[in-house]
């Protein structure tokens, strides 16, 4: 049996805390896609820590954490993360495993990412410049190096061959920055990576499930950034939706049980791309400040707007969502009235569907208005404690998306979550 937790918006929904909340119920937490461009923020003993590649169950002693083959792995970032979680008492050599089939991000992938984005000029997609896209391109181009290759004596030779290919590409971009320091850091991290638990991930996870172990698959980014179903081309380079679990871990579809989708009580987006409910006014700025909406990985200010039920319905449909967690509900404590996007006017015609290419049409959100609750909710412990206006707001969303909001997160702390 495997349950799935993933984001239903453009990422940054607060998945790290939610996985951490559910982790005690599971034996294995498995990351199935993405790279170090994802930042999952946790608070451990009141201290903030951001995980980029290590699954969010790492602070639970009984939990096994698996980095699946659908991930592209930055060895340098992973080494730093392992050192960081060790300071909090987590032992990655005991409870973390990495699939041999996981592709590696090389220093030249980072250089290619930077060179490509620079060449786009005003057409930049907002890449985090972590080398994610070029690493996935090598994967689909059948050129990539994988974690299992580290165990072969020919790794350095194969690395040099791929580096030469990348250098020719960099030359064509006119990119001439010195990346020797990146390479030195990379090979130090690779030596560290060889000391970790490297396994045949697909056999590992299926054998655990056959033995009755409960698995929680953890996604990165959000559904609207999916390479196929997101707001292309302003998307990430992997399948962020439920379908990515099967190919990203090597499990069969019938093994999936619940799909827990996470949405903020409002909406945010980092980087470029369409965002129909974005607020360019003082309310948007106030949301950014109240929600501390700055990227966990990059520190970039997030674009902010009202919750979008057209996009949320779409995400629930393509993921087969069975339950929803609403995060950052407490951020709306100070706002009134609240707006909920229930439809789009696309070139003057109303629709409840996501257009094929959102950048080619004029989208005007259709809003329903709700009174705010204007009272602090971060101390609420039970559903009965929540203000009636908040319950009305949540009930309306329940009705429109056809999937129950089962939990409401009302603060960053582990204990700040209310079961409805």
C-alpha positions as CSV (number, residue, x, y, z in Angstrom):
1,X,0.0,0.0,0.0
2,X,1.2,3.4,-0.9
3,X,-0.3,6.8,-0.2
4,X,0.8,10.0,-2.0
5,X,1.2,13.6,-0.8
6,X,1.7,16.3,-3.5
7,X,1.1,19.9,-4.1
8,X,-2.0,21.1,-6.0
9,X,-0.8,24.6,-7.0
10,X,2.5,26.0,-8.3
11,X,4.5,24.5,-5.4
12,X,5.4,26.1,-2.0
13,X,2.1,24.6,-0.5
14,X,3.8,23.6,2.7
15,X,4.4,19.9,1.8
16,X,7.4,19.4,4.1
17,X,5.4,20.1,7.3
18,X,2.5,18.0,6.2
19,X,4.7,15.0,5.3
20,X,6.4,15.4,8.7
21,X,2.9,15.4,10.3
22,X,1.9,12.2,8.6
23,X,5.2,10.4,8.8
24,X,4.6,8.7,12.2
25,X,1.8,6.7,10.4
26,X,4.2,5.3,7.8
27,X,7.2,3.0,7.7
28,X,8.7,4.5,4.5
29,X,8.8,8.1,3.1
30,X,9.8,8.0,-0.6
31,X,10.6,11.0,-2.7
32,X,9.6,10.3,-6.3
33,X,10.7,13.3,-8.5
34,X,12.3,16.7,-8.7
35,X,15.6,18.0,-7.6
36,X,17.2,20.5,-5.2
37,X,15.1,23.3,-6.6
38,X,12.4,22.1,-4.1
39,X,12.6,23.4,-0.6
40,X,10.5,21.6,2.1
41,X,10.5,23.7,5.3
42,X,10.3,21.9,8.7
43,X,10.5,23.1,12.2
44,X,12.3,20.7,14.6
45,X,12.3,21.6,18.3
46,X,11.4,25.1,17.3
47,X,14.2,25.4,14.8
48,X,13.7,25.9,11.1
49,X,15.4,23.5,8.6
50,X,14.9,23.3,4.8
51,X,15.2,20.0,3.1
52,X,15.9,20.0,-0.7
53,X,16.3,16.3,-1.5
54,X,16.2,14.3,1.7
55,X,12.6,13.0,2.3
56,X,10.7,14.8,5.1
57,X,10.5,11.7,7.3
58,X,14.2,11.9,8.2
59,X,13.5,13.1,11.8
60,X,11.4,10.1,12.7
61,X,13.6,7.3,14.0
62,X,11.3,4.5,12.9
63,X,11.0,5.8,9.3
64,X,12.9,4.7,6.3
65,X,13.6,7.4,3.8
66,X,14.0,6.5,0.1
67,X,15.2,8.9,-2.7
68,X,13.7,7.3,-5.8
69,X,14.8,7.0,-9.4
70,X,12.6,9.8,-10.5
71,X,14.7,12.4,-8.6
72,X,17.7,14.1,-10.1
73,X,20.3,14.3,-7.3
74,X,22.8,17.0,-6.6
75,X,25.5,15.3,-4.5
76,X,26.9,18.6,-3.2
77,X,23.5,19.7,-1.9
78,X,22.8,16.2,-0.5
79,X,26.1,16.3,1.4
80,X,25.3,19.6,3.0
81,X,21.8,18.4,3.9
82,X,23.1,15.3,5.5
83,X,25.5,17.4,7.6
84,X,22.6,19.7,8.6
85,X,20.1,17.0,9.6
86,X,22.9,15.3,11.6
87,X,23.1,18.4,13.8
88,X,19.4,17.7,14.7
89,X,20.2,14.1,15.6
90,X,19.1,12.3,12.3
91,X,21.3,9.5,11.2
92,X,21.1,9.2,7.4
93,X,23.4,6.2,7.2
94,X,20.8,4.4,9.3
95,X,17.5,5.5,7.8
96,X,18.1,6.9,4.3
97,X,18.5,4.9,1.0
98,X,19.1,6.1,-2.6
99,X,18.0,4.3,-5.7
100,X,20.8,3.3,-8.1
101,X,18.7,4.5,-11.0
102,X,18.6,8.1,-9.7
103,X,20.3,10.5,-12.1
104,X,23.1,12.8,-11.0
105,X,23.2,16.5,-11.5
106,X,26.8,17.4,-12.7
107,X,28.5,20.8,-12.4
108,X,28.2,21.2,-16.2
109,X,24.4,20.8,-15.8
110,X,24.3,23.8,-13.5
111,X,26.4,25.8,-16.1
112,X,24.1,24.8,-18.9
113,X,21.1,25.8,-16.9
114,X,22.6,29.2,-16.3
115,X,23.8,29.7,-19.9
116,X,20.4,28.7,-21.3
117,X,18.4,31.0,-19.0
118,X,20.7,33.9,-19.7
119,X,20.2,33.4,-23.5
120,X,16.4,33.6,-23.1
121,X,16.5,37.2,-22.1
122,X,13.0,38.5,-21.4
123,X,11.6,35.0,-22.1
124,X,13.2,33.5,-19.0
125,X,11.1,30.7,-17.4
126,X,12.4,31.5,-13.9
127,X,14.8,28.5,-13.5
128,X,16.4,28.2,-10.1
129,X,19.7,27.5,-12.0
130,X,20.3,24.2,-10.1
131,X,20.9,22.2,-13.2
132,X,17.5,20.3,-13.0
133,X,16.4,20.8,-16.6
134,X,19.7,19.8,-18.2
135,X,20.0,16.8,-16.0
136,X,16.5,15.6,-17.1
137,X,17.4,16.4,-20.7
138,X,20.4,14.0,-20.4
139,X,18.2,11.4,-18.8
140,X,15.7,11.5,-21.7
141,X,18.6,11.8,-24.1
142,X,20.1,8.6,-22.6
143,X,23.4,10.4,-21.7
144,X,23.0,10.8,-18.0
145,X,25.1,9.3,-15.2
146,X,23.3,7.6,-12.3
147,X,24.0,7.0,-8.7
148,X,24.7,3.3,-9.4
149,X,27.4,4.4,-11.8
150,X,29.4,5.7,-8.8
151,X,30.0,2.0,-7.9
152,X,31.8,1.3,-11.2
153,X,35.5,2.1,-11.7
154,X,34.7,3.7,-15.1
155,X,32.7,6.5,-13.5
156,X,35.4,9.2,-14.0
157,X,36.0,8.2,-17.6
158,X,32.3,8.5,-18.3
159,X,32.1,11.7,-16.5
160,X,34.8,13.2,-18.7
161,X,33.1,12.1,-21.9
162,X,29.8,13.8,-20.8
163,X,31.6,16.9,-19.6
164,X,33.3,17.3,-23.1
165,X,29.9,17.1,-24.7
166,X,28.5,19.7,-22.3
167,X,31.6,21.9,-22.9
168,X,30.8,22.0,-26.6
169,X,27.2,23.1,-25.8
170,X,28.5,25.8,-23.4
171,X,30.9,27.1,-26.0
172,X,27.9,27.5,-28.4
173,X,26.2,29.6,-25.7
174,X,29.4,31.7,-25.3
175,X,29.6,30.7,-21.7
176,X,33.1,30.9,-20.3
177,X,32.8,31.0,-16.5
178,X,35.3,28.9,-14.6
179,X,33.5,25.9,-12.9
180,X,36.6,24.2,-11.6
181,X,35.6,25.0,-8.0
182,X,32.2,23.4,-8.6
183,X,33.9,20.2,-9.9
184,X,36.2,20.0,-6.9
185,X,33.2,20.3,-4.6
186,X,31.3,17.7,-6.7
187,X,33.9,15.0,-6.5
188,X,34.2,15.5,-2.7
189,X,30.5,15.1,-2.5
190,X,30.5,12.0,-4.7
191,X,33.0,10.3,-2.4
192,X,30.6,11.0,0.5
193,X,27.7,9.7,-1.6
194,X,29.4,6.4,-2.0
195,X,29.3,5.9,1.8
196,X,25.5,6.1,1.9
197,X,23.0,3.3,1.4
198,X,22.7,2.8,-2.4
199,X,20.1,0.2,-3.3
200,X,18.0,-1.2,-6.2
201,X,15.1,1.1,-5.3
202,X,12.4,-0.6,-7.2
203,X,13.1,-4.0,-5.5
204,X,13.7,-2.3,-2.2
205,X,10.3,-0.6,-2.0
206,X,8.3,-3.5,-3.5
207,X,9.8,-5.9,-1.1
208,X,9.0,-3.6,1.8
209,X,5.3,-3.3,0.6
210,X,5.1,-7.1,0.2
211,X,6.2,-7.3,3.8
212,X,3.2,-5.1,4.8
213,X,5.1,-1.8,5.2
214,X,3.2,1.4,4.7
215,X,4.7,3.9,2.2
216,X,4.1,7.6,1.8
217,X,5.3,9.0,-1.6
218,X,6.4,12.6,-1.3
219,X,6.3,15.0,-4.3
220,X,8.1,18.2,-5.0
221,X,7.0,21.4,-6.7
222,X,3.2,21.4,-7.5
223,X,0.7,20.0,-10.0
224,X,0.6,23.2,-12.0
225,X,4.3,22.8,-12.7
226,X,4.0,19.3,-14.2
227,X,6.0,18.9,-17.4
228,X,2.9,17.6,-19.2
229,X,-0.1,19.1,-17.5
230,X,1.3,22.3,-16.0
231,X,1.4,25.9,-17.4
232,X,3.9,24.9,-20.1
233,X,6.6,26.1,-20.8
234,X,6.7,27.7,-17.3
235,X,7.0,24.3,-15.6
236,X,9.5,22.1,-14.0
237,X,11.2,19.1,-15.8
238,X,9.4,16.2,-14.2
239,X,6.0,14.7,-13.6
240,X,4.8,16.2,-10.4
241,X,1.5,14.5,-10.4
242,X,0.4,11.1,-9.1
243,X,1.4,9.4,-12.3
244,X,5.0,10.3,-11.5
245,X,4.9,8.0,-8.4
246,X,4.8,4.9,-10.5
247,X,7.7,5.8,-12.8
248,X,9.6,7.6,-10.1
249,X,9.6,4.7,-7.6
250,X,8.9,1.6,-9.7
251,X,5.6,0.7,-8.2
252,X,2.4,-0.5,-9.8
253,X,-0.7,1.7,-10.1
254,X,-2.9,-0.6,-8.1
255,X,-0.6,-0.1,-5.1
256,X,-1.8,3.5,-4.7
257,X,-4.5,4.1,-2.1
258,X,-5.0,7.7,-1.0
259,X,-3.8,10.8,-2.7
260,X,-3.5,13.7,-0.3
261,X,-3.4,17.0,-2.1
262,X,-2.1,20.2,-0.5
263,X,-3.3,23.7,-1.2
264,X,-2.7,27.0,0.5
265,X,-5.8,28.9,1.6
266,X,-4.7,31.4,-1.1
267,X,-2.3,31.1,-4.0
268,X,1.3,31.8,-4.8
269,X,3.8,31.3,-7.6
270,X,7.6,31.8,-7.9
271,X,9.2,32.8,-11.2
272,X,7.6,33.5,-14.5
273,X,4.4,32.2,-16.0
274,X,0.6,32.7,-16.0
275,X,-1.1,33.3,-12.6
276,X,-4.8,34.4,-13.2
277,X,-5.6,35.4,-9.6
278,X,-2.3,37.2,-9.0
279,X,-2.8,40.5,-7.0
280,X,-0.6,43.4,-8.1
281,X,-1.9,45.7,-5.4
282,X,-1.4,46.3,-1.7
283,X,-3.5,43.2,-0.8
284,X,-1.0,41.1,-2.7
285,X,1.9,42.7,-0.9
286,X,0.1,42.3,2.4
287,X,-0.4,38.6,1.7
288,X,3.3,38.2,0.9
289,X,4.3,39.8,4.2
290,X,1.7,38.0,6.3
291,X,2.6,34.6,4.8
292,X,6.4,35.3,4.7
293,X,6.2,34.3,1.0
294,X,9.8,34.0,0.0
295,X,11.3,30.9,-1.7
296,X,12.7,28.4,0.7
297,X,15.5,27.5,-1.8
298,X,16.1,30.8,-3.6
299,X,14.7,33.5,-1.2
300,X,12.8,35.0,-4.2
301,X,9.6,36.9,-3.3
302,X,6.6,34.8,-4.3
303,X,3.8,36.3,-6.4
304,X,0.5,36.2,-4.3
305,X,-3.2,36.0,-5.1
306,X,-6.5,34.5,-4.2
307,X,-7.3,30.8,-4.3
308,X,-8.0,29.5,-7.8
309,X,-10.7,26.8,-7.9
310,X,-10.4,26.3,-11.6
311,X,-6.8,25.2,-11.2
312,X,-7.6,23.4,-8.0
313,X,-10.4,21.3,-9.7
314,X,-8.0,20.5,-12.5
315,X,-5.3,19.4,-10.2
316,X,-7.7,17.2,-8.2
317,X,-8.9,15.6,-11.4
318,X,-5.5,14.7,-12.9
319,X,-4.2,13.5,-9.5
320,X,-7.2,11.5,-8.3
321,X,-7.1,13.4,-5.1
322,X,-9.1,11.8,-2.2
323,X,-8.3,14.2,0.6
324,X,-7.1,17.8,0.9
325,X,-5.0,19.6,3.4
326,X,-5.4,23.4,3.4
327,X,-2.2,25.2,4.6
328,X,-1.5,28.7,5.8
329,X,-5.2,29.3,6.7
330,X,-4.0,31.6,9.5
331,X,-2.4,34.0,7.0
332,X,-6.0,35.0,6.0
333,X,-6.8,36.0,9.6
334,X,-6.3,39.7,8.9
335,X,-8.0,39.9,5.5
336,X,-11.6,40.8,4.7
337,X,-13.4,40.3,2.3
338,X,-11.8,37.2,0.8
339,X,-12.1,36.3,-2.8
340,X,-12.4,32.8,-4.3
341,X,-11.9,32.3,-8.1
342,X,-14.8,30.1,-9.3
343,X,-14.3,30.4,-13.0
344,X,-12.4,32.1,-15.8
345,X,-13.6,34.5,-18.6
346,X,-11.3,33.5,-21.5
347,X,-11.5,36.1,-24.3
348,X,-14.9,37.1,-22.9
349,X,-16.4,33.6,-22.6
350,X,-16.9,31.9,-19.2
351,X,-15.3,28.5,-18.6
352,X,-14.3,26.3,-15.7
353,X,-11.5,24.6,-17.6
354,X,-7.7,25.4,-17.9
355,X,-6.9,26.7,-21.4
356,X,-4.4,24.7,-23.4
357,X,-1.9,27.6,-23.5
358,X,-2.7,30.2,-20.8
359,X,-0.2,32.7,-22.2
360,X,-2.1,33.1,-25.5
361,X,-5.4,34.1,-24.1
362,X,-6.8,36.8,-22.0
363,X,-8.0,35.3,-18.7
364,X,-10.2,37.3,-16.3
365,X,-11.0,35.5,-13.0
366,X,-14.6,35.2,-11.9
367,X,-14.8,35.7,-8.1
368,X,-17.1,34.8,-5.2
369,X,-16.7,37.0,-2.2
370,X,-16.7,35.9,1.5
371,X,-16.3,37.8,4.7
372,X,-13.1,37.3,6.6
373,X,-13.0,36.1,10.2
374,X,-10.7,38.9,11.5
375,X,-9.6,36.8,14.5
376,X,-6.4,34.9,15.3
377,X,-6.6,31.2,14.5
378,X,-3.1,30.0,15.1
379,X,-4.1,28.8,18.5
380,X,-7.1,26.7,17.4
381,X,-6.7,23.0,18.3
382,X,-10.1,21.5,17.1
383,X,-12.6,22.1,14.4
384,X,-14.9,23.6,17.0
385,X,-12.3,26.3,17.7
386,X,-12.3,27.6,14.1
387,X,-14.4,30.8,13.3
388,X,-17.7,30.2,11.5
389,X,-16.5,32.4,8.6
390,X,-13.5,30.1,8.1
391,X,-15.8,27.0,8.2
392,X,-18.0,28.7,5.5
393,X,-15.0,29.5,3.4
394,X,-13.7,25.9,3.6
395,X,-17.2,24.3,3.0
396,X,-17.6,26.4,-0.2
397,X,-14.2,25.1,-1.4
398,X,-15.2,21.5,-0.4
399,X,-18.4,21.8,-2.5
400,X,-16.7,23.3,-5.6
401,X,-13.8,20.8,-5.8
402,X,-15.8,17.7,-4.7
403,X,-13.0,16.6,-2.4
404,X,-13.1,17.0,1.3
405,X,-10.7,19.4,3.1
406,X,-9.8,17.0,6.0
407,X,-7.0,19.1,7.7
408,X,-6.3,22.8,8.1
409,X,-2.8,24.0,8.9
410,X,-2.9,27.1,11.1
411,X,0.8,27.8,11.7
412,X,4.3,26.6,11.0
413,X,4.6,24.4,14.1
414,X,4.2,20.6,14.0
415,X,1.2,20.8,16.4
416,X,-0.5,23.6,14.4
417,X,-2.9,21.5,12.4
418,X,-6.6,21.0,12.9
419,X,-8.5,17.8,11.8
420,X,-12.0,18.6,10.4
